[in-house]
Structures are given as structure tokens and as C-alpha cells.
Amino acid sequence: MTETKTAIARKPRIRNPALTRERLLQATVEILAQKGPDGVSLKDAAELANVSRGVAYQHFEHRDHLLREAKDWITVRLLESIQKEAVADPDEVLLNATRLILQNRDAASLLISDAMAGRDLSPQHPINRLIRQSLERMQAAGEARANLDIDVISYIFLGMTSTLVMLSRLPDSDPEDLARRFAREFAAFMEKGVLTRKRRR
């Protein structure tokens, strides 16, 4: 009986590094949503993900590494969401991307704060590159102005993220209602602008 118990106790646990890493990143995003970037620590992420600190340090060297990877994880999720809808109605693509940012407000804040500090969202960044490619395709298809300044417009689109983060902090705001309102107004802005008449120059 004792031998059986010992054998069971010594049975190696099945490890899944990819799943563990995913759980740690998801935990980090949840902490970001509750406490913001300053509230993130490897210890808290490990505790929320139900793994030991030692295991967490096997995946991430330090807190900044964890934050950087969490930001990249959000980037990949946003890209996947947009690409899944690539053949769908453009208004639905906009609505879905808006929802994703609102659902991950603090992670999106981290992305924007890096951009403001000059650390990310360069023309080579995956999201920036996707936006630029979309604008170039629209130009080639005659759906956008031939003289469109893609450098400027791509950053206007990226600026939507910070706008959504600010909107999401409105008191008593409902994320789904905000997503629909923003998508509607942004689509109208793109098509019709804001002014009812041309200004004199």
C-alpha cells in the first residue's frame, strides 16, 4: 500500500508550457484591466494563473518582459480579429475591432503609452503594417483618394485606440453601446466628414 502511494506521489505531472504561458498572459491582461500597468507583477500574475513564481520566471525574465509580451499577445489577438473579418462588411470589421479594444482597455493603454514614448507602432509594427496595406489596397481599388497620405492616415487610425480608451472611462458606460456608437460615428466621419458646409480659405 505504501509503495503504491509513493508511486502515485512521484508520478510526473504533465506539463504544457504553451498553455501555462497563455494562462500567465491572460492573467496579466486581467490585472491590467483592474490595476493598470503599475499594478502588474510576476508574483500576482503567477498567483492568478495558478502557477508557481518559479514557473512564471521560466517564461518571463522580469515584470517588464511580462508586460511587453502581454502587449504583443494583445496585438496578435487584435490582428487575428481583424483578419478573420477581412472579407466581411467593413462596418462589422470596425465594430469588432472596437469591441476588442474596449474589452482590453488597459492592455490597449499599454500599447498606446509605448507608442507615445516612441518605443512602438512604427511603420514596421504588425498593426501599423496591416492598416497601411489596407489603405494601399483601397487606393488601388479606387475606394480611397489617390493622393491619400498613408503615413498620416495610418496614425489617425492607430489614434482610434487612445480615443476608445478615453471613451471607455466615461461614467456608467456600457462597452457594447460605446462600440456601436463609436463604429457608427467613425464610419460616418470617414464617409461624410463633420462640417455641414465648406469653410472659406
N, C-alpha and C positions, 0 to 999 in steps of 0.2 A: 504493500500500500504506500509506504514511504517512497519507494523507488518511482512509482507511478506519479506521485505528486511532484517529486523532484524533476522528473522528465517533462511534465507539463509546465512547471515553472521555468525550466530552461529552454523551452521551445522558442526559437527566434521569432520576433514579431515581423510581420510582412511590412516592408517599408515601401512607400510610394513618394519619392522625392518631388515629383511634379505636382501631385495633389497637395502635399504639405506646403510647397511654395505658393500654390494658388490660395490655400487657406490663409496663409500669412499675409498675402497681398490683399485679399478680401477683408481681413481683419483690419489692416492698415487703412483701407478706404472707409470702413465703418468708423474708426477712431477719428479720421479726418473730418467726417461728417459731424461728429459730436464735439470735437475739441479743437479742430483746425490743426495746421502743420506743427505748431509749437507743442501740441499735446501728444504727439506721436513718440513712442519709444519702442525699442525692440522687445523689452520686457512685457509691455502691455499688449503688443501685437501677438506675442507668443501665448500669453495668457488667454486672450480672446480666441485664438486659433486652436487652443487646447493642445499646444506642443511645449516642450521644454525650451528654456532660453538657449541651451546648448545646441539644440536642433535649429533654432532660429538663426544662431550665429553661423551655422554651417551653410545657410542660404544667403545671408546678408552680413557684410563685414561690420557695419555700423548703422546708426539711425539715418544718416544722410543717404547711404546706399539704399536702404529700405524705402525712403521717400522717393528717390529717383526711380527705382523700379516700379513703385506703385503708380507714379505718374506715367511711365511707359506702358504699364498694364492698362490704364485708363485710355491712353492713346490708341492702343490696339483694339480695345473694345469699341471705341468711337469709330475707328476706321472700318471695323467689321460691320457695325450697324449701318454705316453709310453705304458700304459696298454691297450689302445684302439687298439694299433698296435701289441699286443702281439703275435697274430697268423699270422701276415703279414711277408713279406720278411724282414730279419734283416737289410738289407741296407736301406729300407724305414723307419724302426724304427729309425735308426741312423739319417737319413736325417730329419725326423720330429722333433726329439728331438733337433737337431742342429738348426733348424729353430726357435723353441720356445725360445731357449736361446738367439739367435741373436735378436729376436723381443722384448725381455725383458732384454736387456743388463745390464741396471743399477740395476735392481732387482737381476739379477744373480750376479752382482758385490757385492751386499749386502750379498748374501748367502755365497760367497767365502770369503769376508772380515771377516765374523763371524767365518768361518772355520779356517782361518789363525790365528785368535785371540784365538782359542781353545774353542769357545763358541758353535759350532755346527758341524754337519756332522760326528758325532760319528758313530760307527757301528750300533747304535740303530736308527739313523735318517732314516725316511721313504725312502729317495732316496738311501742312502747307503745300507740299508737293501734290497731294490729291486735289486740293482746291485749285491750284494753278492748272493742273491737267484738265480739270472740268471746265474751267474758264476758256482754255485754249480750244477744247472740243466745241464749246458753244460758239466761239468766234468762227471756227472752221465751218460750222453748220449754218452760219448766218443768224444764229439766235442771240448773239451779242454784238455790240458795236465793234466795227473793225479796228477803231482807234482806242479800244479799251486799254487802260493802263493796268496790266495784270499784276504788276508789283504792288500797286496801291490797293487795288480791289481785293487781292488775296488777303491783305492785312485788315481790310474792312470786315471781311467775312470772319477772320480769326477774332476780331474785336467783339463779335457777337457773343463770344464766351463770357467776357467780362460783363457785358450788358446783362446776360442771363443770370450771372452770379449776383449782381446788384438787385435785379428784379426779384430773385428768389428770397431775398431778405425782407421783402415787404411784409408788414404785419398781417397775420391771418391769410397769407397767400396759399392758394391751392396749386400744387405743381402742374396738374393736368390742365387746369384753367389757364395758368400762365403760359404753358407750352402752346396751347391753341391760340391764345391772344397774340403771342409773340409771332408765331408762324404766319398768322393771318396778316398782321401789320407789316411784317418784313417782306412778305410776298407782294403786298400792295405797294410798299415803298420801292421795291425793285422795279415794278412794272409802271407805276404812275408818279412816283416821287411824293413830295409833301405839299408843295405850293399849288395853289389853285390858278395862278397866272404867272407869266414870265416876268421876272424882275427886270427893271431898266438897268442897263450897264453904263 
